[in-house]
Amino acid sequence: MKTGTYHILRVGTGITFLWVGILIFRNPLSWGAMLQPWAYNLIPGSLESAMIGTAILDVIIGILMLINVWTWVAGFLGALHMAIILTTVGINDITVRDISILTACLAIMWPALPKKTKKGQVLNCEFCGRESDDHPFCEQKKQNGAA
């Protein structure tokens, strides 16, 4: 079951990704200037187009986290994105904070992973369709025999 602290972390991290995505859209080249020199060779197109792609990814991750949809995907993409940033930019006075964003993404992803049965099927609540079966309201409906 996801707790209030999970949702606070999810919303805060979602706002962070959304905000950074908007900032990158506003000035992509200044954000790209933080890359290590060897990382420029890995970019298939221009630096500006790569940073616009990064901004789009950040906005998508932020929106998914904020609306609480596919949060495990958003957490995975966010963690992978932060790991790539830490690798291509390096750890410095600014990016050291990205370590906490990376771990926040992992903390968001882990409990949101789809639960599987032994047969490999996702467990969904028969009443509300959510990914788990431990909703007090749904338990009450089950006890009352509602369908």
Long-range contacts (C-beta under 8 A, 24 or more apart in sequence): 1-132, 1-134, 2-111, 2-112, 6-107, 6-108, 6-111, 7-68, 9-104, 9-107, 9-108, 10-65, 10-66, 10-68, 10-71, 10-108, 11-65, 11-66, 12-104, 13-65, 13-78, 13-101, 13-104, 13-105, 13-108, 14-61, 14-62, 14-63, 14-64, 14-65, 14-66, 14-74, 15-62, 15-66, 16-62, 16-101, 17-58, 17-59, 17-61, 17-62, 17-65, 17-78, 18-58, 18-59, 18-62, 18-63, 18-66, 19-62, 20-58, 20-62, 21-54, 21-55, 21-56, 21-57, 21-58, 21-59, 21-61, 21-62, 22-55, 22-59, 24-51, 24-52, 24-54, 24-55, 24-58, 25-52, 25-55, 25-59, 28-52, 28-54, 28-55, 34-89, 34-94, 34-95, 35-88, 35-89, 36-88, 36-89, 36-90, 39-88, 39-89, 42-88, 54-81, 57-81, 65-108, 71-108, 71-109, 71-112, 72-108, 72-109, 72-112, 72-113, 72-114, 74-105, 74-108, 74-109, 75-105, 75-106, 75-107, 75-108, 75-109, 75-110, 75-112, 76-105, 76-109, 78-102, 78-104, 78-105, 78-108, 78-109, 79-105, 79-106, 79-109
